[in-house]
Amino acid sequence: MKSIGRIYLFLIATIAASVIYLYYGVSTTHTKLIENLEKIFVLQAGYFAENIEKELNKHVLLDTPRLYDALKENPHLRKELEHTLSALITPSFKYVYVLYRDPRGKYRYLLDGSLEDKGAFDQKLDVDKQKWNRCYETKEDQVLMQKNLEGLWITYLKPIIRNGSVQGIAAIDFSTRLPSTIAHAIRPLENIFLYIFAAVGILLLILLYQTVLNIKTKKESIIDPLTGTYNRNFLRDFLKSVNPAKYQIMMVDIDHFKKINDNFGHKAGDLVLREVAGTIKNELREKDRIVRFGGEEFLVFLYKEKRECRAANEISGRLKESIERRVFIYEKTPIHITVSIGITSNPEHFKSVPEAIKRADEMLYIAKREGRNKIIFDDKIHEAAQGGKMTIAEVKEALEEKRIVCCYQPIVELQSGRISKYEALVRMVDKNGSMIQPLRFLDSIAYTNIYTDLTKQVLTIVFEQIKEVRMPISINLNLSDILDNMIFTIIEDEIKENLELAKWLVVELLEKEHHGNIENLKERLEVLKSYGVKIAIDDFGSGFSNFSIFQNLPVDILKIDGSLIKNLDTSKVACSITESITLFAKKLEIETVAEYVHSEEILRIVKEIGIENGQGFYLGRPTERIDGQSGGIRQASEISA
């Protein structure tokens, strides 16, 4: 596009130069024509003036003292000479006459050969004395010229010298409209050039306007209108030419930004985004670049003055402290925020700059997972601490390649020995086809959009399985998932799309997780139950379980934690706690499930306590598909015996 624009500009400039050259050529030719015309008429007038002088000298003897006296005394001579002068009269040479200067300096007629406005002998004529006197004084021919667009007027003055003194001046008045005729003939051609020049000028103005508009549009296209930082359009172009060895990459995310929008509104969120962007820019240097990477994420390229540079350490530290100390005011309400920061120290070590950006993003989410308001460098021990866990990029790739699957573990009704429901357990399949347990990838994507996408994909998989087998299947969710607006919207939308299957969906909630906004949680669980979904509490009895949860939440199923069930045959305390939980659940008409049933003895004790359902490897291992007796599910007669 740039080369086309340059060619366009070159063509217009060439046309403009050609038009100017032609216009100049025509104007110069016009001027030269007029100048040559003037010369021709001046030469002709000079020739006539010489003839007049010769005629006078021929008829008036040189020994006559004064020309004035000779002509005054001889009217017949005057008449004869005037007749001779009149022979010179033409449409262009209208006036031919001879004047003399009297003792008082006034000019009077000696002869007049004009056919009209004829002057009488000795009659005064008003002339430009300065110019006529010059002819007297210098004894040289003088040319008086006037010209305009309409015509040309020339008065040719020739001194008549007799006996060494000027005794008169022969004057020939010449006028012509030929310059006007030439001008009228050339004007259309000049006008054409002027029009072309004007058109070229307009084109240049349009081109200039387009250039300015393009610059403005391009600037607007690469600038985020809310924060005034660069956007992803700029980033695409920047990545094409950036030298990764010259920068460190910093990813900055505003902690709990959704809460700001939820509690104060989007205008408050916009204010915080603008102010945070301004704070970041204040900490940066001229060669640094800041890009709004996502909703509340900013990507910063920190220029390295030398190979070993501590710019990221210093700037990130100042930035974190500056935002932490600052109080953002929205409609007189103070808002305190913090930021989490992930940093890639040496982007040149990666295959590409986007890979280095991904690493900074991963460091950012490690910072968020470790409690937020932290700065994490990719060259610290955090990578080793992951202990073989999958990266965000790897999980994202698995999602895109449909390598996220579910295995299904049966939950058995202990009295009948029949499978009453299944629990869906998410798995990731690596590129070699091996199953990866959730502990290796769920923590890596916590609080990320990847986690949200994974939740949606699991729901889709489970509903497809429910549609096929028409049996209850449970999925595991955190309480924070229900409270998260985006995730809850996805859950509700998936349920609405599969409304006829919703009655077979069970949502298992991790009871051990903190749930601050109990009213909002209860309200959202009631929404799910209105679609026919059942609510289960998972791992109840682990840690410090709170029985008040049954008073606040609409629970249908209680899954007793495996840490109690697996020790029923060896621990009286475990038996007592389990019996109390079971009795409590029965009084509330809540269905119970014993987790981690791993042996025949545990199964016997569970049935004696009165727990209705069991789950564990002794009853059935997780399988990739639900197909009746597959995957090690024990026969009903063995379980109920």
N, C-alpha and C positions, 0 to 999 in steps of 0.2 A: 504493500500500500504506500509506503514511503517513497519507493522508486517511481511509482505511477504519479504521485503528487509532484515529485521533482520534474518529471517529464512534462507534466501539465504546466507547471510554472515556467519551464524553459520555453515551451511553445508560445505561451502568452507573451513572455518577455521578448522573444524573437519577433513576433508579429508587431508588438508595440514599437520595437526599435526600427523595423522596416517602415511602418507607417510614419514615424517621426522623420526618418530619413527622406522618404518620398515627399512629405509635407514641406520639409526644409528645402528640398530640391525645387519644388514648384514655386515656393515663396522666393527663393533666390533667383530663379529664372524670371519671375515677374518683376523683381527689383531691377535686374539687369536690363530687361526690356525697356523699362521706363528710363533708366539711366542712358541707354543708347539712343532712345527717342529724344531725350533732352540734348544730347550731344549733336544729333543730326540737325535739330532745329536751331541750335546755337550756331553751328557752322554755317547753316543756310542764312541765318540772320546776319552773321558777320560778313558773308559774301555780299548780301544786299547793301549793308552799310558801306562797304568799300566802294560799291558802284555809285552810291549816293554821293560820296565824297568826290569821286572822279567827275561826276556830272557837274557838281558845284565848281570844281576847279576848272572844268572845261568852259563853263559859261561865265564865270566871274574871274577876271584876270587876277593873277597873284599880286600885281602891283597896286591893286585896289586896297586902300588902307583897312577898311572895315567891311566885313561881309554884310553887316546890318545896313550900312549906308548904301551899298550897291543894290541890295534888294528893295530898300525903301524907295529909292529914286527910280526904280524900273519895275513897275507893276506888271508889265508884259513879260519880263523875265521870270518874275515870281510865278505867274500863271503857267508859263511853259515848264518851269521846273516842277511845279506841283503836279502838272499833267504827267511828267516823267515818273514822279514818285507814285502816282496813283496806279501806274502800270504794275507796281509791285504788290498791289492789294490782292489778297486771296482770302478764302474763307478762314484760313489760319492766321494770315498776316493782315489784320483788319486796320491797323493804324500805323502809318509811316509819316513821320514829321521831323522838323528840325527846330530846336529851341536855342535861345541864347540867354545868358544871365546879364540882367541890367545892372547898373551901378549900385542899386539898392539890394542886389542879391536875389531878385525875383526872376523867375523864368518865364519867357514870353516866346510866342510863335514867330519864327522866320518863314517857315514853309509848312504846309500840311497837305499831304496827298490823300488823306482819308476821304472815303466816300460818304461817311455819315459822321455826325458830331464834329464837323470841320471847324477848326479854329482859325480866326482871322489874324492877319499880320499884326504883330505887336500885342496880341491879346495875352493876358496873363494866364498861366496854367499852374495849378498847385501840384507840386511833385514832392517826392521824398528828398529834400534838399541835401541831407547828409550823404546819400549815395550819389546824387547827381554832382554835388560839389567835389566828391572824390574823383569823379571822371575829369573835372576841370583841373584839379590839383595834380593828379598823377599823369594826366595826358594819356591814360590807358583805357582800353575798352572795358566796360563794366557790364555784368549780366545780373539783372534783378529777376529773381525767380520766386514764384508762389505756386504751390501745388497742394491738392487734397484728393480725396477719393473721386471727386466729380470731374476734375480736369487739371490742366497745366497752363500757367500764365508766365510768359517770359518777356521781359523788356530788355532789349539789347541797346546799349548806349555806346556810341562811337564818337570820340571828340574830333571835331573838324579843326585841324591845326593849319593856320595860315600865318606865315611870317613869324613862326616860332611861338605863337600863342593860340590858345583855344578860343575860337570866335563863335562856336556853336556846337551843339551836340545833335547828331543824327540818332533818332530813336525809332526803333521798330518794335511794336507790340505784337507778340505772338500768343495765341491761345488755341488749345485743342482739347477735345473730349476723348481723344484716343486712349489716354491712360484709364479713363473710366470704362471705355469699351473693353480694353484688355482685362481690367479688373473684373468686369461682369462676366467675361468669357472664362476667366480662371477660377472665379469664386465657387462655381459648382464643384470643380475638382477639389479645391481646398476644403469645401464643406464636407465632401465625401471622406476626405482624410480626417477631418475633425470628428465626423460621426464615428468613423472606425476607431479613432483614437479614444473617443469617449466610451465606445463599446468595450475597448480593451481596458480602459480605466475602470469601468464598471466591473468587468470580469476580474480585474486585479483586486478590486474592493471586495467582491464576492469571495475570491480566493482567500484574501486576508481575513474576512469575517469567518469563513469556514475553518481557516487555520486556528484562529482564536477560539472558535466554538469547539473545534476538535480537542484543542489543548484543555479547554475548560471541561468538556465532556469526559476526556480521558482522566483528568484529575478527579472529577466527581466519581468516575467508575472505579477508581482505585482507593477512594477514601470512604471510610465508614461514616455515614452521615450523623450518627448519634455520638460517637466518641472522638471523631476527627483523626483517628488512627488509620493506618492502611488496612485494606481488606484482602480477601482471598484472591481477587483479581490481580492485585499488586503482587501477592505472594507467588502466583503462577509465573509471572514475568521475572520476578526476582530470583526464583529458583533456577531459571535457565542460565543465568550468568554468575550466580554467587560462587565465590571460592570458599568452600567450607573451612579451609585452614585459617581463614581470616576472622572467623566468628566463633563465639560460644552461643549456645541456644538455651533460652530460658522460657519455660512455660509457666504462666501465672494464672491462678484460678481463684475467684472470690469464694470464700467458704460460705456454705449455707445460703447461697444467693436466692434460692427458691423461697426460703422463709421470708426474705425481704419483700419479694413480690407478693407472697401470700398474706403477710401481715400488714404491709403498708401500701400495696398496690404497685402497678407497673411504672407509674410515674416516679415513685421513690426508687425503684430498681434502675430506671434510666438515669436518674440523678447520680446514683452510686456508680454506675458504669462510667459516666462522664468524668466524675471526680477521680475515680481510681485510674482511668486512662490518663488524666492530667497529671496525677501524682507520679505515675510511671514515666511519662515523658519528661517531667522535671528532673528525674534521676538519670536520664539517659544523656549521652553525648551526641555530637553532630553526626558521627558516622554510624551510630546505632539505629536500628529499625524496629518499629513496633507494629504488629499486625493483630487485629481483632480476629482471633482464630475460631471462636465459637460464641455461644451466648454470653458467658461470663469468663471466657478464657482469652488470654492475650499471649501471643507468641512474640518473643523479643530476640533479635539477633544482636549480640553484644560484640562490637568490633575488638579484635585483639591487636594491640599495638605491637606486641612481640609474641614469640612462640609460647613462652611461659607467661601467662597473663592471669591475674587475679581479679579481673573486672567483674566476673560473675559472682565471686565471693563478696566483693565489696558492695556492688550495686544491689544484689538480691538482699543482703543484710540490711542495707539502708532502707530499701523499699519495704521490706516486711515490717521493720520497726516504725517507719513513717506512717503506714496505713493502720498499724495496730494502735498507735498513739492518737491518731486523728479521730475526731468526732464528726460524722456526716449529719447535717441538719436537713430534715425534710419537714416543711410546714411546722417548724418549731419543735419537732420531735427528733431527739438525738438517735443516731444509728451507729452502733459500733460493729466494725467488721474486721476480719482477718483474711489473709491470703495464704494459699499453699503454693509452693514453687518447686518445680522440677527442672533440673539443669543437665544438659549434655555438654561436658567440658571440651571434648575433642571430636567435633562432627566429622573431621576428615578421616577418622578411623572407620567410618561406616561406608557401606556400599553406595549410598546416595544420601543427599540432604533430607529427603522425606523419611528415610530410615532413622536418621539422627533426630528428627522432630518426633518420631514415634517414641524413641527412647526417652526424650524429655517428657513426653506425655505419660509414659509409664512411671517415670520418677515422680511426676506430679501426683499420680494416683496412689503411689506408695505413701507419699506425704499425707494424703487425705485419709488413707487407711490407718495410718499410725496416729491419727488424732487431729489432723489439720494444723494450720498455723505453723507449718514446718518448711524447711528448705532441704531438698534431697538432691545430692549430686550423683551422677551415674558412676563415678569412680570410687564411691564409698562401699561399705560392706553390705549394703542393703540387697544387692543382687545375690550375694552368697546366702543371705538370710532367707531368700525365697526357697532355698532347698529343692531345686528341681521343679519349681512351679512354672506353669505356662505363662508366657507373656501376654499382654493385652492384644498385641498384634496377632499372636498365634490363635488366640480364642476368636478374634474377629475373623480371621481367615477360615477357621473351622465353621463358623456360622455361615459365612458366604458360600462355602463348599458343601453345606448340608451335612457336616460331620458331627453335629450335635444330635444325640439320640436318647431314647429312654429305655431303661430296663424295668421290668415289672416284677415286684416281689409279692407273692400272695399273702393275704390276711385271711386266716381260717376261722370259721365259726366252730368253737371247740366242742360244743355239745353234739352237733351233727357231723362234724368233720368236713363240712363243705367249705369251699373257698367263697367267702362272702364279698371280698373286694380285693383290689390290688393297690400297691403304692408305686407310683412312677418315680424312678431314680435316674436323674440326669447323668449322662456319660458323654465323654468326648472321644471320638475315634481319631487316632493319629494317622499320619499318611501311610503307615505300615499296616493299618488295620487293627492295631492294639487298642484296647479300652483304657481310657484315662479316668481315674476317679475324680469326683468333684472337688475334693480337698486340694487338688493340684491346679485347679483353674478358677474356682469361684471367688476366692479371695483376691485374685489378681484383677478381677473386673468389678469388684464391689464399688458402688457409687458411680459407675460409668454408664454411658449410653449402651455399651456392649452388654452390660447386665440386663438392661431393659429389653434389648433385642432378643437376648437369650430367653428371657421370661416369656416373651410373645411366641417364640418358636416352640418352647416346651408346651405351652397351652395348645398350640395348633396340633402338635404331635399327639397329645393326650386326647383331645377331642376326636381326632381321626380314629384312635384306638377304641374309644368309647362307642363311636358309631359302629365299629365292626363287631364288638363283643357284647355291647349293651350290659355292662357291669360297672359298678362303682370303681372309680380310680381316683386316688388322691395325689395331689401335688404338694410340694413343700414350699412355703413362702415365709419370709420374715415379717414380723409385725411392721417394720419400716416400709416394706413393699406396699402394704395396705394403706399406709399413711402417705406414701409418695403419690402425688397427684398424677404424674405421667404413667407410672406403673399401674395404678388402680384404674385409670382410664383404659389402658390396654386390656387389663383383665376383664373389665366390664364389657368392652366392645367385643372381645372374643366370646364371652358368654352370650351376648345378644345375638351374635352371628350363629350360635349353636344352641339356641334357646330350648329346643326339644331334648337336647342331651344334657342340659345343665343339672338335672336331678341326679345324675350319676357322677357328678364332679364333687370331690371332697377336697377342701383346702386345709392343709395341716400347717399350723402356726407354731413357730418356735417360742415356747412359753418363757424360756430363760432370758430372752431378749427384753431389754427395757422398752416400755411403751408409755411415753409421757402423756400424750393427748388421748386419754381413755375415752372421752366422749365422742371424739371424731372417729376413733377406732371402732367403737360400738356401732355408731351410725353406719359406717361403711360395711361392716360385717352384716348388719341387718339388710343392707341393699343386696348383698350377695345371696343371703338366705331367701330374699323375696323372689329370686330366680330359681329357687329349689336347691341351691348349693348347700352342702353340709359343712360345718366348721368343726375341725378337730384341733386339740391342743397336743402338740408333739413333745416328747421327752419330759412329761410331767413327773416331778419327783427328783429332778436333778438340781443341784445347787440349792438355792433358797426359794422353793416353790411357794407361791402365794395363793391360798385358797380363795381370796377375795376376787380372783379372776372370774370365778363362776357367777358371782353376783353382778359383775359389770359386763361380761361378754356373753353372747348367745352361743354357748358351746353345745355341740351334739355328740362329739366323740372325744374320749380321753385316752391318750396313748401313754402308758406308764413306762418311764424311762428304763432302758436296758441295764443301767448301772444297778438298779434294784432287782430286776428280774433274774439276771444272771447269777446273783448271789443268794437266791431263795433257799437253796439246798445247804448253804453253809452259814447264813447269817440270820439270827432271830430278829435283829433290828430291821433288816430288809423285809422280812416276812411281816412284821408288825406294821411298818409304814405302808407296805403294799395292801395289806388287809384294810387299813384305815382309809386309804385312797379309794379302794374298790367299794367299801361300804358307803362312803360319802357320795361317790358317783351314782350308786344305785338309788340312794334316797332322792337324788336330783334327776333320776331317770336319764342319766348320761351313759351312753354305750362305752365300754372299756376294751382296750386292746393291750395285751402284754407284748412288749418288744423283746427281742434277743432270746427267744425260746430256742436254746441250742442243744437240749438233750431231752430224753424221755422223762427223767426225774423232774426237770424244770416244768415240763408240760403237765405232769401229774399234779404238782403243787399249785400251778396256775389254775387248773381246773377245780381243785379243792377250795381255793380262795374264792372262786366264783367269778373270775374274769371271763368275759364272754368270748373274746377273740384273741388269737395268738398270731405272732409274726416272728420269724426267725429261720435260720438255716435248717433247723430240724424239721420245720414244717414246709419249707420250700425256698429255694435260692432264686435270686433275680434272674429273669430270662428276657431275651430281646423281644419275644412275642408271647402273647397269651394264647395257649393252645391246649387247654385242659390239663393233662397229666405231665406235661413236659417240665424240664428244669428241676427235677428232684422233688416234686411235690408228693408228700406221702399220701397213701391211700386213706380214704375216710375211715375205714374199719380200724386202721392202726391208731388213728388219732383219737377216736371216740372210745376205744377199748379201755 
